[in-house]
Amino acid sequence: MKLKSGFKFNQVCGQSFVIPMGENNIDFSKIIAFNPSSELLWKRMEKGEFTVDDLVKVLLDEYEVDEATARKDVESILEQFRGEDLIIE
């Protein structure tokens, strides 16, 4: 998997967002606010291709959480990103 191009990570007043750029900017409803764990995962995804296991490892390395919980959280975030059409499978 990888992120679609045309989206930029940004921070405003301590809040992290992904903002559509270029042609994607026509629909302002696609501005997505992040919590700390989704921000961490987005930063990993920006580096290039990734798998679910790659993202699970990011959470395991950063938080004191078991693998099943990390995997569930990754799947949930990926489902949200798929719903916003941010990911290329």
Number of C-alpha atoms within 10 A of each C-alpha: 12 15 20 12 13 14 19 12 17 12 12 7 5 7 12 17 19 19 19 21 12 8 8 13 14 10 9 10 10 17 16 14 15 17 10 10 16 17 17 15 19 18 12 15 18 16 10 10 13 15 11 13 12 14 22 21 15 17 22 15 10 10 11 9 12 11 14 10 13 20 19 12 17 23 15 12 16 18 13 13 15 14 10 13 12 19 17 11 11
